[in-house]
Amino acid sequence: MNRLGVIGLSWRHSSSEDLARFALPEKQRGEWMESIAAESGLQEVVYLNTCSRIEVYFRTEDDVCYEDLRRRIFKRLTGRTGQAGEAERTLRAWNGEGAAEHLLMVVTGLDSAQVGETEVLGQFRRALSLSEACGLASGPLGIVGTEALKIARRVRQKTGIETGKTSLAEIALDLVTDQNLLKAVPIALVGVSPMTIRCAEGLAAQGRSIIWVNRTRAKAAAALLSSGAVGEAMDFASFEERLPNVSSVILATGAPGTVLSPETLQSLSSQEGSGPLIVDLAVPADVDPKDAEQAGLERIGMDRILAKAERSSRTRSENAVEARVAIDDALDRLKDACGTGAIGRMARAVQEHYSFAAATSFESLCKKDLAGLSPAHQDRIHDWSQKLARQMAHMPTSGLRQVIRDQGLGALDSFLAHAQPELVRSIREALTDSTKSESEGNSL
């Protein structure tokens, strides 16, 4: 696991325009991964391109200079050599256990602007499949990636992190329907992608009519039929020629350049009212913001959608903590399988201490203050107390992990200086068990 790495950028520190500079068309991704692997001595590579992040996951047999690799990836993705320090400022990097942890956070949707985002799961699955087809995910990175997909499904099912709107397409659709009063006028979808498919399903549920536009009409027609929405399918050339009256245009094509020309936007703006609302879900953008502004059309891009998603995610913090605990447990299992689980075993000892303390206190309450409650109510309170115990344990276990990563196992004595004797004993036992396991295991 210590040979894994991640280099990339995301919505946290970059705008959609910044992300677009590092985006690769789908047809070029396999060749690009093979090339960067050969050039940089990487055994495995996965290139992930979403609307909110561009990241390169990799494994190397030898120690790698992350500054050199950052500069190389920067140049290979943007087509130019960065200025002094530009690659280091632009691209974030993780290595070893931190890289595996980051991958798990991404695939489960916990590192998304919209916590629990659903699209990223499918996007990573396709990215991993492409790497496998190229022979670039047949080792530890592929194993961790496959496990991340399994963990993500379990986390979503067990923690309730998917409660409410978790799709960026749904967030975008809310913005459309909030502003769109012309319900009798159809909404145009441009491109057949996970984003537009999700929008079509949402519009079908609302009984809204759509015009689905794609480079080939047959693909749009098939998507329209599958979505259950009412409307018509058009090829892009016919759409530009006819320019039907629409109340909104939602785009997510994945094309390398802009899709709607300034002339097309000007023609759209001359339609009834103030012209259609433009919702651009693509990275790179399908509509140039300046072209939309000059045409007098309101354009909602990914930056605005991500900002709204981030605000709404704050209401999902409790489920997010539960999911984060599940990720920590999953990471520990991966490390145990690789013989590198000392930190994880000690962290689990802390979590088990909190859970045991909560269970003991609850049992005492049931014999006294809660004796009159029904068994069903007692079970519900017990489950709640265990959930709270896991959440309370998360901060010290996260601190324990980071202290040991930064300072080594010698820092453990300071961490435990004022801990309860039972907790100290549990952690020491976990450390002893882990040492035995590491002597028998093989490190990634």
Buried (B, 14 or more C-beta within 10 A) or exposed (E): BBBBBBBBBBBEEBEBBBBBBBBBEEEEBBEBBBEBBEEBEBBBBBBBBBBBBBBBBBBBEEEBEBEEBBBBBBEBBBEEEBEEEBBBEBBBBBBBBBBBBBBBBBBBBBBBBBBBBBBBBEBBBBBBEBBBEBEBBEBBBBBBBBBBBEBBEBBBEEBBBBEBBBBBBBBBBBBBBEEBEBEEBBBBBBBBBBBBBBBBBBBBEEEBBBBBBBBEBEBBBBBBEEBEBEBBBBBBEEBBEEBBBBBBBBBBBBBEEBBBEBEBBBBBBEBEEEBBBBBBBBBBBBBBBEBBEEBEBBBBBBBBBBEBBBEBBEEBEBBBBBBBBBBBBBBBBBBBBBBBBBBBBBBBBBBBBBBBBBBEEBEEBBEEEBEEBEEEEBEEBBEEBBBBBBBBBBEBBBEBBEBBEEEEEEBBEEBBEEBEEEBBEBBBEBBEBBEEBBEEBEEB
